[in-house]
Amino acid sequence: MRLYIFKSESTRDLRAFVNDESGSKLPQQHAPWTVIGVVAVDAKPPHNLSRDKIELAIGKAGFQLWRLKAPAEA
């Protein structure tokens, strides 16, 4: 499945994968959502995230949420 990557405009560092470009199944409490990328069917998701786990979550809930890690302090 093609994966669309969205970012929440209301919750910093929150991202989501969905399988529809409208993001209609994304949780409204973190809206608005903006599409920021697409992962092709034969491509690996970013940050070494598991495609199998993402697709399983989308099948169950309609989306998979994830957060960007905070940058390490020097």
CHARMM-style PDB file with segment names, atoms N, HN, CA, C and O in Angstrom:
ATOM      1  N   MET     1       0.835  -1.189   0.000  1.00  0.00      PROA
ATOM      2  CA  MET     1       0.000   0.000   0.000  1.00  0.00      PROA
ATOM      3  C   MET     1       0.869   1.237   0.000  1.00  0.00      PROA
ATOM      4  O   MET     1       1.961   1.236   0.568  1.00  0.00      PROA
ATOM      5  N   ARG     2       0.393   2.282  -0.629  1.00  0.00      PROA
ATOM      6  HN  ARG     2      -0.494   2.282  -1.091  1.00  0.00      PROA
ATOM      7  CA  ARG     2       1.061   3.577  -0.618  1.00  0.00      PROA
ATOM      8  C   ARG     2       0.759   4.235   0.718  1.00  0.00      PROA
ATOM      9  O   ARG     2      -0.384   4.228   1.174  1.00  0.00      PROA
ATOM     10  N   LEU     3       1.780   4.802   1.345  1.00  0.00      PROA
ATOM     11  HN  LEU     3       2.709   4.808   0.975  1.00  0.00      PROA
ATOM     12  CA  LEU     3       1.627   5.451   2.644  1.00  0.00      PROA
ATOM     13  C   LEU     3       1.779   6.960   2.490  1.00  0.00      PROA
ATOM     14  O   LEU     3       2.741   7.440   1.890  1.00  0.00      PROA
ATOM     15  N   TYR     4       0.828   7.692   3.031  1.00  0.00      PROA
ATOM     16  HN  TYR     4       0.047   7.301   3.518  1.00  0.00      PROA
ATOM     17  CA  TYR     4       0.904   9.150   3.038  1.00  0.00      PROA
ATOM     18  C   TYR     4       1.338   9.590   4.424  1.00  0.00      PROA
ATOM     19  O   TYR     4       0.833   9.090   5.429  1.00  0.00      PROA
ATOM     20  N   ILE     5       2.272  10.521   4.474  1.00  0.00      PROA
ATOM     21  HN  ILE     5       2.683  10.926   3.657  1.00  0.00      PROA
ATOM     22  CA  ILE     5       2.790  11.022   5.748  1.00  0.00      PROA
ATOM     23  C   ILE     5       2.177  12.397   6.002  1.00  0.00      PROA
ATOM     24  O   ILE     5       2.227  13.287   5.153  1.00  0.00      PROA
ATOM     25  N   PHE     6       1.603  12.545   7.183  1.00  0.00      PROA
ATOM     26  HN  PHE     6       1.562  11.822   7.873  1.00  0.00      PROA
ATOM     27  CA  PHE     6       1.005  13.814   7.601  1.00  0.00      PROA
ATOM     28  C   PHE     6       1.702  14.320   8.850  1.00  0.00      PROA
ATOM     29  O   PHE     6       2.263  13.541   9.620  1.00  0.00      PROA
ATOM     30  N   LYS     7       1.661  15.637   9.045  1.00  0.00      PROA
ATOM     31  HN  LYS     7       1.205  16.270   8.420  1.00  0.00      PROA
ATOM     32  CA  LYS     7       2.119  16.218  10.306  1.00  0.00      PROA
ATOM     33  C   LYS     7       0.964  16.987  10.918  1.00  0.00      PROA
ATOM     34  O   LYS     7       0.160  17.607  10.224  1.00  0.00      PROA
ATOM     35  N   SER     8       0.907  16.925  12.239  1.00  0.00      PROA
ATOM     36  HN  SER     8       1.561  16.421  12.803  1.00  0.00      PROA
ATOM     37  CA  SER     8      -0.100  17.678  12.972  1.00  0.00      PROA
ATOM     38  C   SER     8       0.361  19.118  13.089  1.00  0.00      PROA
ATOM     39  O   SER     8       1.517  19.388  13.415  1.00  0.00      PROA
ATOM     40  N   GLU     9      -0.546  20.035  12.822  1.00  0.00      PROA
ATOM     41  HN  GLU     9      -1.485  19.816  12.558  1.00  0.00      PROA
ATOM     42  CA  GLU     9      -0.222  21.452  12.968  1.00  0.00      PROA
ATOM     43  C   GLU     9      -0.504  21.948  14.391  1.00  0.00      PROA
ATOM     44  O   GLU     9      -0.135  23.068  14.744  1.00  0.00      PROA
ATOM     45  N   SER    10      -1.160  21.112  15.206  1.00  0.00      PROA
ATOM     46  HN  SER    10      -1.460  20.202  14.919  1.00  0.00      PROA
ATOM     47  CA  SER    10      -1.499  21.534  16.570  1.00  0.00      PROA
ATOM     48  C   SER    10      -0.678  20.821  17.644  1.00  0.00      PROA
ATOM     49  O   SER    10      -0.604  21.293  18.779  1.00  0.00      PROA
ATOM     50  N   THR    11      -0.069  19.703  17.300  1.00  0.00      PROA
ATOM     51  HN  THR    11      -0.129  19.320  16.378  1.00  0.00      PROA
ATOM     52  CA  THR    11       0.723  18.938  18.268  1.00  0.00      PROA
ATOM     53  C   THR    11       2.131  18.780  17.710  1.00  0.00      PROA
ATOM     54  O   THR    11       2.363  18.001  16.785  1.00  0.00      PROA
ATOM     55  N   ARG    12       3.040  19.509  18.269  1.00  0.00      PROA
ATOM     56  HN  ARG    12       2.851  20.142  19.020  1.00  0.00      PROA
ATOM     57  CA  ARG    12       4.407  19.544  17.769  1.00  0.00      PROA
ATOM     58  C   ARG    12       5.023  18.153  17.703  1.00  0.00      PROA
ATOM     59  O   ARG    12       4.845  17.349  18.618  1.00  0.00      PROA
ATOM     60  N   ASP    13       5.729  17.873  16.650  1.00  0.00      PROA
ATOM     61  HN  ASP    13       5.873  18.526  15.907  1.00  0.00      PROA
ATOM     62  CA  ASP    13       6.468  16.628  16.430  1.00  0.00      PROA
ATOM     63  C   ASP    13       5.593  15.396  16.218  1.00  0.00      PROA
ATOM     64  O   ASP    13       6.125  14.289  16.136  1.00  0.00      PROA
ATOM     65  N   LEU    14       4.285  15.543  16.127  1.00  0.00      PROA
ATOM     66  HN  LEU    14       3.853  16.443  16.194  1.00  0.00      PROA
ATOM     67  CA  LEU    14       3.411  14.399  15.879  1.00  0.00      PROA
ATOM     68  C   LEU    14       3.233  14.212  14.378  1.00  0.00      PROA
ATOM     69  O   LEU    14       2.916  15.151  13.648  1.00  0.00      PROA
ATOM     70  N   ARG    15       3.444  12.985  13.941  1.00  0.00      PROA
ATOM     71  HN  ARG    15       3.702  12.222  14.534  1.00  0.00      PROA
ATOM     72  CA  ARG    15       3.303  12.610  12.543  1.00  0.00      PROA
ATOM     73  C   ARG    15       2.371  11.415  12.448  1.00  0.00      PROA
ATOM     74  O   ARG    15       2.064  10.774  13.453  1.00  0.00      PROA
ATOM     75  N   ALA    16       1.918  11.117  11.226  1.00  0.00      PROA
ATOM     76  HN  ALA    16       2.167  11.638  10.410  1.00  0.00      PROA
ATOM     77  CA  ALA    16       1.016   9.982  11.029  1.00  0.00      PROA
ATOM     78  C   ALA    16       1.196   9.405   9.630  1.00  0.00      PROA
ATOM     79  O   ALA    16       1.548  10.104   8.680  1.00  0.00      PROA
ATOM     80  N   PHE    17       0.942   8.111   9.544  1.00  0.00      PROA
ATOM     81  HN  PHE    17       0.657   7.543  10.316  1.00  0.00      PROA
ATOM     82  CA  PHE    17       0.844   7.424   8.264  1.00  0.00      PROA
ATOM     83  C   PHE    17      -0.614   7.062   8.054  1.00  0.00      PROA
ATOM     84  O   PHE    17      -1.294   6.639   8.989  1.00  0.00      PROA
ATOM     85  N   VAL    18      -1.091   7.226   6.838  1.00  0.00      PROA
ATOM     86  HN  VAL    18      -0.538   7.569   6.078  1.00  0.00      PROA
ATOM     87  CA  VAL    18      -2.425   6.776   6.442  1.00  0.00      PROA
ATOM     88  C   VAL    18      -2.325   6.233   5.021  1.00  0.00      PROA
ATOM     89  O   VAL    18      -1.314   6.422   4.345  1.00  0.00      PROA
ATOM     90  N   ASN    19      -3.378   5.560   4.575  1.00  0.00      PROA
ATOM     91  HN  ASN    19      -4.200   5.406   5.125  1.00  0.00      PROA
ATOM     92  CA  ASN    19      -3.351   5.032   3.212  1.00  0.00      PROA
ATOM     93  C   ASN    19      -4.257   5.812   2.263  1.00  0.00      PROA
ATOM     94  O   ASN    19      -4.528   5.360   1.150  1.00  0.00      PROA
ATOM     95  N   ASP    20      -4.726   6.980   2.699  1.00  0.00      PROA
ATOM     96  HN  ASP    20      -4.506   7.347   3.603  1.00  0.00      PROA
ATOM     97  CA  ASP    20      -5.502   7.820   1.781  1.00  0.00      PROA
ATOM     98  C   ASP    20      -4.971   9.249   1.859  1.00  0.00      PROA
ATOM     99  O   ASP    20      -4.659   9.750   2.940  1.00  0.00      PROA
ATOM    100  N   GLU    21      -4.874   9.891   0.710  1.00  0.00      PROA
ATOM    101  HN  GLU    21      -5.127   9.484  -0.168  1.00  0.00      PROA
ATOM    102  CA  GLU    21      -4.246  11.211   0.656  1.00  0.00      PROA
ATOM    103  C   GLU    21      -5.048  12.319   1.316  1.00  0.00      PROA
ATOM    104  O   GLU    21      -4.528  13.416   1.521  1.00  0.00      PROA
ATOM    105  N   SER    22      -6.311  12.054   1.654  1.00  0.00      PROA
ATOM    106  HN  SER    22      -6.734  11.163   1.487  1.00  0.00      PROA
ATOM    107  CA  SER    22      -7.116  13.081   2.324  1.00  0.00      PROA
ATOM    108  C   SER    22      -6.884  13.082   3.838  1.00  0.00      PROA
ATOM    109  O   SER    22      -7.152  14.082   4.504  1.00  0.00      PROA
ATOM    110  N   GLY    23      -6.391  11.976   4.381  1.00  0.00      PROA
ATOM    111  HN  GLY    23      -6.172  11.164   3.840  1.00  0.00      PROA
ATOM    112  CA  GLY    23      -6.180  11.888   5.830  1.00  0.00      PROA
ATOM    113  C   GLY    23      -7.473  11.907   6.621  1.00  0.00      PROA
ATOM    114  O   GLY    23      -7.484  12.339   7.774  1.00  0.00      PROA
ATOM    115  N   SER    24      -8.552  11.452   6.030  1.00  0.00      PROA
ATOM    116  HN  SER    24      -8.543  11.101   5.094  1.00  0.00      PROA
ATOM    117  CA  SER    24      -9.880  11.544   6.648  1.00  0.00      PROA
ATOM    118  C   SER    24     -10.031  10.758   7.951  1.00  0.00      PROA
ATOM    119  O   SER    24     -10.932  11.049   8.736  1.00  0.00      PROA
ATOM    120  N   LYS    25      -9.176   9.778   8.194  1.00  0.00      PROA
ATOM    121  HN  LYS    25      -8.443   9.541   7.555  1.00  0.00      PROA
ATOM    122  CA  LYS    25      -9.294   8.966   9.407  1.00  0.00      PROA
ATOM    123  C   LYS    25      -8.390   9.437  10.544  1.00  0.00      PROA
ATOM    124  O   LYS    25      -8.368   8.828  11.613  1.00  0.00      PROA
ATOM    125  N   LEU    26      -7.653  10.506  10.320  1.00  0.00      PROA
ATOM    126  HN  LEU    26      -7.671  11.001   9.452  1.00  0.00      PROA
ATOM    127  CA  LEU    26      -6.736  10.996  11.351  1.00  0.00      PROA
ATOM    128  C   LEU    26      -7.512  11.596  12.521  1.00  0.00      PROA
ATOM    129  O   LEU    26      -8.582  12.173  12.326  1.00  0.00      PROA
ATOM    130  N   PRO    27      -6.973  11.460  13.746  1.00  0.00      PROA
ATOM    131  CA  PRO    27      -7.674  11.970  14.934  1.00  0.00      PROA
ATOM    132  C   PRO    27      -7.842  13.490  14.910  1.00  0.00      PROA
ATOM    133  O   PRO    27      -6.883  14.236  14.711  1.00  0.00      PROA
ATOM    134  N   GLN    28      -9.064  13.921  15.114  1.00  0.00      PROA
ATOM    135  HN  GLN    28      -9.844  13.316  15.275  1.00  0.00      PROA
ATOM    136  CA  GLN    28      -9.389  15.345  15.051  1.00  0.00      PROA
ATOM    137  C   GLN    28      -8.780  16.162  16.192  1.00  0.00      PROA
ATOM    138  O   GLN    28      -8.584  17.368  16.047  1.00  0.00      PROA
ATOM    139  N   GLN    29      -8.481  15.520  17.325  1.00  0.00      PROA
ATOM    140  HN  GLN    29      -8.640  14.540  17.443  1.00  0.00      PROA
ATOM    141  CA  GLN    29      -7.917  16.283  18.445  1.00  0.00      PROA
ATOM    142  C   GLN    29      -6.521  16.818  18.130  1.00  0.00      PROA
ATOM    143  O   GLN    29      -6.016  17.685  18.842  1.00  0.00      PROA
ATOM    144  N   HSD    30      -5.894  16.308  17.068  1.00  0.00      PROA
ATOM    145  HN  HSD    30      -6.304  15.603  16.489  1.00  0.00      PROA
ATOM    146  CA  HSD    30      -4.570  16.800  16.669  1.00  0.00      PROA
ATOM    147  C   HSD    30      -4.615  17.562  15.341  1.00  0.00      PROA
ATOM    148  O   HSD    30      -3.570  17.872  14.770  1.00  0.00      PROA
ATOM    149  N   ALA    31      -5.814  17.863  14.852  1.00  0.00      PROA
ATOM    150  HN  ALA    31      -6.664  17.612  15.316  1.00  0.00      PROA
ATOM    151  CA  ALA    31      -5.987  18.588  13.592  1.00  0.00      PROA
ATOM    152  C   ALA    31      -5.613  20.051  13.778  1.00  0.00      PROA
ATOM    153  O   ALA    31      -5.599  20.529  14.912  1.00  0.00      PROA
ATOM    154  N   PRO    32      -5.317  20.762  12.736  1.00  0.00      PROA
ATOM    155  CA  PRO    32      -5.327  20.323  11.345  1.00  0.00      PROA
ATOM    156  C   PRO    32      -4.084  19.491  11.000  1.00  0.00      PROA
ATOM    157  O   PRO    32      -3.044  19.594  11.650  1.00  0.00      PROA
ATOM    158  N   TRP    33      -4.224  18.676   9.971  1.00  0.00      PROA
ATOM    159  HN  TRP    33      -5.069  18.592   9.443  1.00  0.00      PROA
ATOM    160  CA  TRP    33      -3.165  17.811   9.466  1.00  0.00      PROA
ATOM    161  C   TRP    33      -2.741  18.289   8.089  1.00  0.00      PROA
ATOM    162  O   TRP    33      -3.573  18.721   7.291  1.00  0.00      PROA
ATOM    163  N   THR    34      -1.445  18.213   7.813  1.00  0.00      PROA
ATOM    164  HN  THR    34      -0.769  17.863   8.462  1.00  0.00      PROA
ATOM    165  CA  THR    34      -0.904  18.598   6.511  1.00  0.00      PROA
ATOM    166  C   THR    34      -0.099  17.440   5.950  1.00  0.00      PROA
ATOM    167  O   THR    34       0.766  16.890   6.632  1.00  0.00      PROA
ATOM    168  N   VAL    35      -0.383  17.067   4.704  1.00  0.00      PROA
ATOM    169  HN  VAL    35      -1.086  17.514   4.150  1.00  0.00      PROA
ATOM    170  CA  VAL    35       0.386  15.996   4.066  1.00  0.00      PROA
ATOM    171  C   VAL    35       1.784  16.526   3.760  1.00  0.00      PROA
ATOM    172  O   VAL    35       1.939  17.621   3.219  1.00  0.00      PROA
ATOM    173  N   ILE    36       2.797  15.735   4.113  1.00  0.00      PROA
ATOM    174  HN  ILE    36       2.671  14.846   4.552  1.00  0.00      PROA
ATOM    175  CA  ILE    36       4.187  16.177   3.907  1.00  0.00      PROA
ATOM    176  C   ILE    36       5.007  15.184   3.094  1.00  0.00      PROA
ATOM    177  O   ILE    36       6.168  15.449   2.782  1.00  0.00      PROA
ATOM    178  N   GLY    37       4.412  14.037   2.744  1.00  0.00      PROA
ATOM    179  HN  GLY    37       3.469  13.822   2.997  1.00  0.00      PROA
ATOM    180  CA  GLY    37       5.178  13.084   1.957  1.00  0.00      PROA
ATOM    181  C   GLY    37       4.391  11.843   1.612  1.00  0.00      PROA
ATOM    182  O   GLY    37       3.284  11.622   2.102  1.00  0.00      PROA
ATOM    183  N   VAL    38       5.000  11.027   0.745  1.00  0.00      PROA
ATOM    184  HN  VAL    38       5.900  11.206   0.347  1.00  0.00      PROA
ATOM    185  CA  VAL    38       4.411   9.772   0.304  1.00  0.00      PROA
ATOM    186  C   VAL    38       5.509   8.730   0.280  1.00  0.00      PROA
ATOM    187  O   VAL    38       6.634   9.006  -0.136  1.00  0.00      PROA
ATOM    188  N   VAL    39       5.171   7.511   0.734  1.00  0.00      PROA
ATOM    189  HN  VAL    39       4.257   7.286   1.072  1.00  0.00      PROA
ATOM    190  CA  VAL    39       6.092   6.384   0.660  1.00  0.00      PROA
ATOM    191  C   VAL    39       5.510   5.413  -0.364  1.00  0.00      PROA
ATOM    192  O   VAL    39       4.410   4.893  -0.179  1.00  0.00      PROA
ATOM    193  N   ALA    40       6.242   5.177  -1.427  1.00  0.00      PROA
ATOM    194  HN  ALA    40       7.136   5.599  -1.578  1.00  0.00      PROA
ATOM    195  CA  ALA    40       5.777   4.279  -2.488  1.00  0.00      PROA
ATOM    196  C   ALA    40       5.625   2.855  -1.960  1.00  0.00      PROA
ATOM    197  O   ALA    40       6.177   2.497  -0.920  1.00  0.00      PROA
ATOM    198  N   VAL    41       4.871   2.061  -2.694  1.00  0.00      PROA
ATOM    199  HN  VAL    41       4.423   2.352  -3.540  1.00  0.00      PROA
ATOM    200  CA  VAL    41       4.575   0.678  -2.310  1.00  0.00      PROA
ATOM    201  C   VAL    41       5.849  -0.126  -2.065  1.00  0.00      PROA
ATOM    202  O   VAL    41       5.897  -0.934  -1.138  1.00  0.00      PROA
ATOM    203  N   ASP    42       6.865   0.079  -2.869  1.00  0.00      PROA
ATOM    204  HN  ASP    42       6.826   0.735  -3.623  1.00  0.00      PROA
ATOM    205  CA  ASP    42       8.094  -0.709  -2.765  1.00  0.00      PROA
ATOM    206  C   ASP    42       9.216   0.000  -2.000  1.00  0.00      PROA
ATOM    207  O   ASP    42      10.358  -0.457  -2.030  1.00  0.00      PROA
ATOM    208  N   ALA    43       8.913   1.105  -1.320  1.00  0.00      PROA
ATOM    209  HN  ALA    43       7.985   1.477  -1.296  1.00  0.00      PROA
ATOM    210  CA  ALA    43       9.921   1.881  -0.595  1.00  0.00      PROA
ATOM    211  C   ALA    43       9.800   1.673   0.911  1.00  0.00      PROA
ATOM    212  O   ALA    43       8.741   1.315   1.426  1.00  0.00      PROA
ATOM    213  N   LYS    44      10.918   1.909   1.603  1.00  0.00      PROA
ATOM    214  HN  LYS    44      11.778   2.200   1.185  1.00  0.00      PROA
ATOM    215  CA  LYS    44      10.938   1.805   3.060  1.00  0.00      PROA
ATOM    216  C   LYS    44      10.457   3.114   3.680  1.00  0.00      PROA
ATOM    217  O   LYS    44      10.774   4.189   3.171  1.00  0.00      PROA
ATOM    218  N   PRO    45       9.700   3.037   4.767  1.00  0.00      PROA
ATOM    219  CA  PRO    45       9.296   4.253   5.485  1.00  0.00      PROA
ATOM    220  C   PRO    45      10.521   4.934   6.106  1.00  0.00      PROA
ATOM    221  O   PRO    45      11.561   4.299   6.280  1.00  0.00      PROA
ATOM    222  N   PRO    46      10.401   6.202   6.435  1.00  0.00      PROA
ATOM    223  CA  PRO    46      11.524   6.921   7.047  1.00  0.00      PROA
ATOM    224  C   PRO    46      11.828   6.436   8.462  1.00  0.00      PROA
ATOM    225  O   PRO    46      11.000   5.797   9.112  1.00  0.00      PROA
ATOM    226  N   HSD    47      13.028   6.753   8.916  1.00  0.00      PROA
ATOM    227  HN  HSD    47      13.701   7.271   8.389  1.00  0.00      PROA
ATOM    228  CA  HSD    47      13.468   6.520  10.299  1.00  0.00      PROA
ATOM    229  C   HSD    47      13.465   5.043  10.686  1.00  0.00      PROA
ATOM    230  O   HSD    47      13.305   4.713  11.861  1.00  0.00      PROA
ATOM    231  N   ASN    48      13.641   4.154   9.712  1.00  0.00      PROA
ATOM    232  HN  ASN    48      13.771   4.422   8.757  1.00  0.00      PROA
ATOM    233  CA  ASN    48      13.669   2.706   9.955  1.00  0.00      PROA
ATOM    234  C   ASN    48      12.402   2.189  10.620  1.00  0.00      PROA
ATOM    235  O   ASN    48      12.450   1.188  11.335  1.00  0.00      PROA
ATOM    236  N   LEU    49      11.281   2.846  10.403  1.00  0.00      PROA
ATOM    237  HN  LEU    49      11.242   3.659   9.822  1.00  0.00      PROA
ATOM    238  CA  LEU    49      10.005   2.372  10.948  1.00  0.00      PROA
ATOM    239  C   LEU    49       9.557   1.146  10.157  1.00  0.00      PROA
ATOM    240  O   LEU    49       9.802   1.057   8.955  1.00  0.00      PROA
ATOM    241  N   SER    50       8.911   0.219  10.819  1.00  0.00      PROA
ATOM    242  HN  SER    50       8.711   0.292  11.797  1.00  0.00      PROA
ATOM    243  CA  SER    50       8.491  -1.033  10.213  1.00  0.00      PROA
ATOM    244  C   SER    50       7.243  -0.861   9.350  1.00  0.00      PROA
ATOM    245  O   SER    50       6.184  -0.473   9.844  1.00  0.00      PROA
ATOM    246  N   ARG    51       7.377  -1.152   8.062  1.00  0.00      PROA
ATOM    247  HN  ARG    51       8.237  -1.468   7.660  1.00  0.00      PROA
ATOM    248  CA  ARG    51       6.225  -1.077   7.155  1.00  0.00      PROA
ATOM    249  C   ARG    51       5.143  -2.054   7.599  1.00  0.00      PROA
ATOM    250  O   ARG    51       3.958  -1.722   7.552  1.00  0.00      PROA
ATOM    251  N   ASP    52       5.531  -3.259   8.031  1.00  0.00      PROA
ATOM    252  HN  ASP    52       6.493  -3.530   8.069  1.00  0.00      PROA
ATOM    253  CA  ASP    52       4.542  -4.250   8.473  1.00  0.00      PROA
ATOM    254  C   ASP    52       3.705  -3.723   9.632  1.00  0.00      PROA
ATOM    255  O   ASP    52       2.483  -3.870   9.634  1.00  0.00      PROA
ATOM    256  N   LYS    53       4.356  -3.110  10.613  1.00  0.00      PROA
ATOM    257  HN  LYS    53       5.349  -2.990  10.611  1.00  0.00      PROA
ATOM    258  CA  LYS    53       3.631  -2.570  11.772  1.00  0.00      PROA
ATOM    259  C   LYS    53       2.751  -1.380  11.382  1.00  0.00      PROA
ATOM    260  O   LYS    53       1.647  -1.221  11.902  1.00  0.00      PROA
ATOM    261  N   ILE    54       3.241  -0.560  10.476  1.00  0.00      PROA
ATOM    262  HN  ILE    54       4.138  -0.689  10.054  1.00  0.00      PROA
ATOM    263  CA  ILE    54       2.458   0.581  10.006  1.00  0.00      PROA
ATOM    264  C   ILE    54       1.199   0.094   9.299  1.00  0.00      PROA
ATOM    265  O   ILE    54       0.100   0.576   9.573  1.00  0.00      PROA
ATOM    266  N   GLU    55       1.363  -0.859   8.391  1.00  0.00      PROA
ATOM    267  HN  GLU    55       2.256  -1.250   8.168  1.00  0.00      PROA
ATOM    268  CA  GLU    55       0.215  -1.370   7.642  1.00  0.00      PROA
ATOM    269  C   GLU    55      -0.775  -2.094   8.543  1.00  0.00      PROA
ATOM    270  O   GLU    55      -1.982  -2.025   8.311  1.00  0.00      PROA
ATOM    271  N   LEU    56      -0.281  -2.792   9.572  1.00  0.00      PROA
ATOM    272  HN  LEU    56       0.700  -2.848   9.760  1.00  0.00      PROA
ATOM    273  CA  LEU    56      -1.163  -3.455  10.539  1.00  0.00      PROA
ATOM    274  C   LEU    56      -1.991  -2.411  11.299  1.00  0.00      PROA
ATOM    275  O   LEU    56      -3.199  -2.581  11.462  1.00  0.00      PROA
ATOM    276  N   ALA    57      -1.356  -1.347  11.757  1.00  0.00      PROA
ATOM    277  HN  ALA    57      -0.374  -1.209  11.624  1.00  0.00      PROA
ATOM    278  CA  ALA    57      -2.064  -0.286  12.487  1.00  0.00      PROA
ATOM    279  C   ALA    57      -3.091   0.398  11.595  1.00  0.00      PROA
ATOM    280  O   ALA    57      -4.199   0.696  12.041  1.00  0.00      PROA
ATOM    281  N   ILE    58      -2.733   0.650  10.342  1.00  0.00      PROA
ATOM    282  HN  ILE    58      -1.833   0.408   9.980  1.00  0.00      PROA
ATOM    283  CA  ILE    58      -3.679   1.273   9.419  1.00  0.00      PROA
ATOM    284  C   ILE    58      -4.879   0.363   9.201  1.00  0.00      PROA
ATOM    285  O   ILE    58      -6.014   0.834   9.127  1.00  0.00      PROA
ATOM    286  N   GLY    59      -4.630  -0.944   9.097  1.00  0.00      PROA
ATOM    287  HN  GLY    59      -3.708  -1.327   9.157  1.00  0.00      PROA
ATOM    288  CA  GLY    59      -5.725  -1.896   8.940  1.00  0.00      PROA
ATOM    289  C   GLY    59      -6.668  -1.918  10.128  1.00  0.00      PROA
ATOM    290  O   GLY    59      -7.873  -2.109   9.964  1.00  0.00      PROA
ATOM    291  N   LYS    60      -6.127  -1.724  11.327  1.00  0.00      PROA
ATOM    292  HN  LYS    60      -5.148  -1.568  11.460  1.00  0.00      PROA
ATOM    293  CA  LYS    60      -6.943  -1.765  12.547  1.00  0.00      PROA
ATOM    294  C   LYS    60      -7.589  -0.422  12.876  1.00  0.00      PROA
ATOM    295  O   LYS    60      -8.784  -0.359  13.167  1.00  0.00      PROA
ATOM    296  N   ALA    61      -6.797   0.657  12.831  1.00  0.00      PROA
ATOM    297  HN  ALA    61      -5.826   0.606  12.595  1.00  0.00      PROA
ATOM    298  CA  ALA    61      -7.271   1.964  13.297  1.00  0.00      PROA
ATOM    299  C   ALA    61      -7.477   2.982  12.178  1.00  0.00      PROA
ATOM    300  O   ALA    61      -8.145   3.998  12.376  1.00  0.00      PROA
ATOM    301  N   GLY    62      -6.907   2.713  11.006  1.00  0.00      PROA
ATOM    302  HN  GLY    62      -6.365   1.888  10.845  1.00  0.00      PROA
ATOM    303  CA  GLY    62      -7.015   3.663   9.906  1.00  0.00      PROA
ATOM    304  C   GLY    62      -5.824   4.610   9.809  1.00  0.00      PROA
ATOM    305  O   GLY    62      -5.724   5.387   8.860  1.00  0.00      PROA
ATOM    306  N   PHE    63      -4.914   4.548  10.794  1.00  0.00      PROA
ATOM    307  HN  PHE    63      -4.995   3.916  11.565  1.00  0.00      PROA
ATOM    308  CA  PHE    63      -3.734   5.413  10.803  1.00  0.00      PROA
ATOM    309  C   PHE    63      -2.702   4.837  11.760  1.00  0.00      PROA
ATOM    310  O   PHE    63      -3.006   3.954  12.562  1.00  0.00      PROA
ATOM    311  N   GLN    64      -1.474   5.348  11.665  1.00  0.00      PROA
ATOM    312  HN  GLN    64      -1.227   6.065  11.013  1.00  0.00      PROA
ATOM    313  CA  GLN    64      -0.396   5.029  12.604  1.00  0.00      PROA
ATOM    314  C   GLN    64       0.256   6.340  12.990  1.00  0.00      PROA
ATOM    315  O   GLN    64       0.771   7.056  12.132  1.00  0.00      PROA
ATOM    316  N   LEU    65       0.238   6.660  14.278  1.00  0.00      PROA
ATOM    317  HN  LEU    65      -0.181   6.078  14.975  1.00  0.00      PROA
ATOM    318  CA  LEU    65       0.873   7.883  14.769  1.00  0.00      PROA
ATOM    319  C   LEU    65       2.308   7.599  15.184  1.00  0.00      PROA
ATOM    320  O   LEU    65       2.637   6.483  15.584  1.00  0.00      PROA
ATOM    321  N   TRP    66       3.157   8.609  15.087  1.00  0.00      PROA
ATOM    322  HN  TRP    66       2.890   9.516  14.762  1.00  0.00      PROA
ATOM    323  CA  TRP    66       4.531   8.536  15.591  1.00  0.00      PROA
ATOM    324  C   TRP    66       5.044   9.934  15.853  1.00  0.00      PROA
ATOM    325  O   TRP    66       4.558  10.911  15.282  1.00  0.00      PROA
ATOM    326  N   ARG    67       6.029  10.014  16.723  1.00  0.00      PROA
ATOM    327  HN  ARG    67       6.424   9.221  17.187  1.00  0.00      PROA
ATOM    328  CA  ARG    67       6.604  11.305  17.091  1.00  0.00      PROA
ATOM    329  C   ARG    67       8.060  11.378  16.662  1.00  0.00      PROA
ATOM    330  O   ARG    67       8.785  10.383  16.690  1.00  0.00      PROA
ATOM    331  N   LEU    68       8.471  12.566  16.267  1.00  0.00      PROA
ATOM    332  HN  LEU    68       7.883  13.374  16.244  1.00  0.00      PROA
ATOM    333  CA  LEU    68       9.877  12.805  16.000  1.00  0.00      PROA
ATOM    334  C   LEU    68      10.605  12.876  17.333  1.00  0.00      PROA
ATOM    335  O   LEU    68      10.079  13.420  18.304  1.00  0.00      PROA
ATOM    336  N   LYS    69      11.790  12.339  17.380  1.00  0.00      PROA
ATOM    337  HN  LYS    69      12.217  11.898  16.591  1.00  0.00      PROA
ATOM    338  CA  LYS    69      12.584  12.433  18.597  1.00  0.00      PROA
ATOM    339  C   LYS    69      13.124  13.847  18.737  1.00  0.00      PROA
ATOM    340  O   LYS    69      13.450  14.515  17.756  1.00  0.00      PROA
ATOM    341  N   ALA    70      13.206  14.276  19.980  1.00  0.00      PROA
ATOM    342  HN  ALA    70      12.941  13.733  20.777  1.00  0.00      PROA
ATOM    343  CA  ALA    70      13.813  15.588  20.241  1.00  0.00      PROA
ATOM    344  C   ALA    70      15.298  15.499  19.926  1.00  0.00      PROA
ATOM    345  O   ALA    70      15.916  14.467  20.189  1.00  0.00      PROA
ATOM    346  N   PRO    71      15.880  16.540  19.377  1.00  0.00      PROA
ATOM    347  CA  PRO    71      17.322  16.516  19.084  1.00  0.00      PROA
ATOM    348  C   PRO    71      18.121  16.342  20.361  1.00  0.00      PROA
ATOM    349  O   PRO    71      17.772  16.898  21.403  1.00  0.00      PROA
ATOM    350  N   ALA    72      19.188  15.574  20.279  1.00  0.00      PROA
ATOM    351  HN  ALA    72      19.472  15.123  19.433  1.00  0.00      PROA
ATOM    352  CA  ALA    72      20.059  15.347  21.433  1.00  0.00      PROA
ATOM    353  C   ALA    72      20.800  16.637  21.768  1.00  0.00      PROA
ATOM    354  O   ALA    72      21.263  17.358  20.884  1.00  0.00      PROA
ATOM    355  N   GLU    73      20.899  16.903  23.045  1.00  0.00      PROA
ATOM    356  HN  GLU    73      20.523  16.317  23.763  1.00  0.00      PROA
ATOM    357  CA  GLU    73      21.635  18.098  23.475  1.00  0.00      PROA
ATOM    358  C   GLU    73      23.117  17.791  23.566  1.00  0.00      PROA
ATOM    359  O   GLU    73      23.508  16.700  23.980  1.00  0.00      PROA
ATOM    360  N   ALA    74      23.931  18.741  23.185  1.00  0.00      PROA
ATOM    361  HN  ALA    74      23.614  19.628  22.850  1.00  0.00      PROA
ATOM    362  CA  ALA    74      25.392  18.545  23.187  1.00  0.00      PROA
ATOM    363  C   ALA    74      25.979  18.698  24.559  1.00  0.00      PROA
ATOM    364  OT1 ALA    74      27.191  18.564  24.730  1.00  0.00      PROA
TER     365      ALA     74
END
